[in-house]
Amino acid sequence: MSKEIMWDYMKFLIANKLDDTIENFKRFKENLNV
């Protein structure tokens, strides 16, 4: 996975005050596909 995607993912977690979990990562990836 690229560093840019990881960075966007971290910003996604912080913006939504979420924990780094598999479920949240799946939601993040679904958002990328929109």
The first five atom37 places (N, CA, C, CB, O) and aatype in JSON, in Angstrom:
{
  "aatype": [12, 15, 11, 6, 9, 12, 17, 3, 18, 12, 11, 13, 10, 9, 0, 2, 11, 10, 3, 3, 16, 9, 6, 2, 13, 11, 1, 13, 11, 6, 2, 10, 2, 19],
  "atom_mask": [
    [1, 1, 1, 1, 1],
    [1, 1, 1, 1, 1],
    [1, 1, 1, 1, 1],
    [1, 1, 1, 1, 1],
    [1, 1, 1, 1, 1],
    [1, 1, 1, 1, 1],
    [1, 1, 1, 1, 1],
    [1, 1, 1, 1, 1],
    [1, 1, 1, 1, 1],
    [1, 1, 1, 1, 1],
    [1, 1, 1, 1, 1],
    [1, 1, 1, 1, 1],
    [1, 1, 1, 1, 1],
    [1, 1, 1, 1, 1],
    [1, 1, 1, 1, 1],
    [1, 1, 1, 1, 1],
    [1, 1, 1, 1, 1],
    [1, 1, 1, 1, 1],
    [1, 1, 1, 1, 1],
    [1, 1, 1, 1, 1],
    [1, 1, 1, 1, 1],
    [1, 1, 1, 1, 1],
    [1, 1, 1, 1, 1],
    [1, 1, 1, 1, 1],
    [1, 1, 1, 1, 1],
    [1, 1, 1, 1, 1],
    [1, 1, 1, 1, 1],
    [1, 1, 1, 1, 1],
    [1, 1, 1, 1, 1],
    [1, 1, 1, 1, 1],
    [1, 1, 1, 1, 1],
    [1, 1, 1, 1, 1],
    [1, 1, 1, 1, 1],
    [1, 1, 1, 1, 1]
  ],
  "atom_positions": [
    [[0.85, -1.19, 0.0], [0.0, 0.0, 0.0], [0.89, 1.25, 0.0], [-0.96, 0.0, 1.24], [1.93, 1.3, 0.66]],
    [[0.46, 2.25, -0.75], [1.28, 3.45, -0.86], [1.23, 4.29, 0.42], [0.83, 4.29, -2.04], [0.27, 4.22, 1.19]],
    [[2.27, 5.06, 0.61], [2.31, 5.94, 1.79], [1.2, 6.97, 1.73], [3.69, 6.64, 1.9], [0.66, 7.36, 2.76]],
    [[0.86, 7.43, 0.52], [-0.2, 8.43, 0.39], [-1.52, 7.89, 0.9], [-0.34, 8.88, -1.07], [-2.26, 8.6, 1.59]],
    [[-1.83, 6.64, 0.56], [-3.09, 6.05, 1.02], [-3.07, 5.91, 2.54], [-3.32, 4.67, 0.36], [-4.07, 6.2, 3.2]],
    [[-1.94, 5.48, 3.1], [-1.85, 5.36, 4.55], [-2.04, 6.72, 5.21], [-0.5, 4.74, 4.97], [-2.7, 6.83, 6.25]],
    [[-1.46, 7.76, 4.62], [-1.59, 9.1, 5.18], [-3.04, 9.55, 5.14], [-0.69, 10.11, 4.42], [-3.56, 10.1, 6.11]],
    [[-3.71, 9.31, 3.99], [-5.13, 9.67, 3.87], [-5.95, 8.89, 4.88], [-5.65, 9.4, 2.44], [-6.89, 9.42, 5.47]],
    [[-5.58, 7.62, 5.08], [-6.3, 6.78, 6.04], [-6.15, 7.33, 7.46], [-5.79, 5.32, 5.99], [-7.12, 7.39, 8.22]],
    [[-4.94, 7.75, 7.81], [-4.72, 8.3, 9.14], [-5.53, 9.58, 9.33], [-3.22, 8.59, 9.37], [-6.11, 9.81, 10.39]],
    [[-5.58, 10.42, 8.29], [-6.37, 11.65, 8.37], [-7.84, 11.33, 8.5], [-6.12, 12.54, 7.14], [-8.58, 12.01, 9.21]],
    [[-8.29, 10.27, 7.8], [-9.68, 9.82, 7.88], [-10.01, 9.39, 9.31], [-9.94, 8.65, 6.9], [-11.06, 9.75, 9.84]],
    [[-9.11, 8.64, 9.94], [-9.33, 8.19, 11.31], [-9.4, 9.38, 12.27], [-8.22, 7.22, 11.75], [-10.29, 9.45, 13.12]],
    [[-8.46, 10.3, 12.12], [-8.42, 11.45, 13.02], [-9.65, 12.33, 12.83], [-7.14, 12.27, 12.79], [-10.25, 12.78, 13.8]],
    [[-10.02, 12.57, 11.58], [-11.17, 13.44, 11.29], [-12.45, 12.88, 11.88], [-11.33, 13.63, 9.77], [-13.33, 13.62, 12.33]],
    [[-12.55, 11.55, 11.88], [-13.76, 10.9, 12.37], [-13.61, 10.37, 13.79], [-14.15, 9.78, 11.44], [-14.51, 9.71, 14.32]],
    [[-12.44, 10.66, 14.4], [-12.16, 10.18, 15.76], [-12.37, 8.67, 15.88], [-13.04, 10.92, 16.78], [-13.01, 8.19, 16.81]],
    [[-11.82, 7.94, 14.91], [-11.98, 6.49, 14.88], [-10.69, 5.79, 15.3], [-12.39, 6.02, 13.48], [-9.61, 6.39, 15.29]],
    [[-10.82, 4.53, 15.68], [-9.66, 3.7, 15.98], [-9.23, 2.98, 14.71], [-9.97, 2.69, 17.12], [-10.02, 2.83, 13.78]],
    [[-7.98, 2.53, 14.69], [-7.46, 1.81, 13.54], [-7.9, 0.36, 13.63], [-5.9, 1.92, 13.47], [-7.23, -0.47, 14.24]],
    [[-9.04, 0.06, 13.02], [-9.57, -1.3, 13.03], [-9.83, -1.77, 11.61], [-10.87, -1.38, 13.87], [-9.89, -0.97, 10.68]],
    [[-9.99, -3.08, 11.46], [-10.27, -3.64, 10.14], [-11.57, -3.05, 9.58], [-10.37, -5.18, 10.22], [-11.64, -2.71, 8.4]],
    [[-12.58, -2.94, 10.44], [-13.86, -2.39, 9.99], [-13.71, -0.97, 9.46], [-14.89, -2.42, 11.13], [-14.26, -0.63, 8.42]],
    [[-12.97, -0.15, 10.18], [-12.78, 1.23, 9.74], [-11.98, 1.29, 8.45], [-12.09, 2.05, 10.82], [-12.22, 2.15, 7.61]],
    [[-11.02, 0.37, 8.3], [-10.23, 0.36, 7.08], [-11.09, -0.04, 5.89], [-9.04, -0.6, 7.21], [-10.94, 0.51, 4.8]],
    [[-12.0, -0.99, 6.1], [-12.91, -1.39, 5.02], [-13.78, -0.21, 4.61], [-13.8, -2.58, 5.46], [-13.99, 0.02, 3.42]],
    [[-14.28, 0.54, 5.6], [-15.1, 1.7, 5.3], [-14.3, 2.74, 4.52], [-15.66, 2.32, 6.6], [-14.81, 3.35, 3.58]],
    [[-13.05, 2.94, 4.91], [-12.19, 3.9, 4.22], [-12.0, 3.49, 2.77], [-10.82, 4.01, 4.94], [-12.08, 4.32, 1.87]],
    [[-11.73, 2.19, 2.53], [-11.52, 1.71, 1.17], [-12.79, 1.84, 0.34], [-11.05, 0.26, 1.18], [-12.72, 2.14, -0.85]],
    [[-13.95, 1.62, 0.96], [-15.21, 1.79, 0.24], [-15.36, 3.25, -0.18], [-16.41, 1.35, 1.11], [-15.85, 3.53, -1.27]],
    [[-14.96, 4.17, 0.69], [-15.04, 5.59, 0.36], [-14.16, 5.93, -0.84], [-14.64, 6.45, 1.57], [-14.51, 6.8, -1.63]],
    [[-13.02, 5.26, -0.97], [-12.13, 5.53, -2.09], [-12.75, 5.09, -3.41], [-10.8, 4.82, -1.89], [-12.47, 5.67, -4.45]],
    [[-13.59, 4.06, -3.36], [-14.18, 3.52, -4.58], [-15.35, 4.34, -5.1], [-14.63, 2.12, -4.34], [-15.81, 4.13, -6.22]],
    [[-15.82, 5.29, -4.29], [-16.98, 6.08, -4.71], [-16.58, 7.02, -5.83], [-17.57, 6.88, -3.52], [-17.41, 7.78, -6.33]]
  ]
}
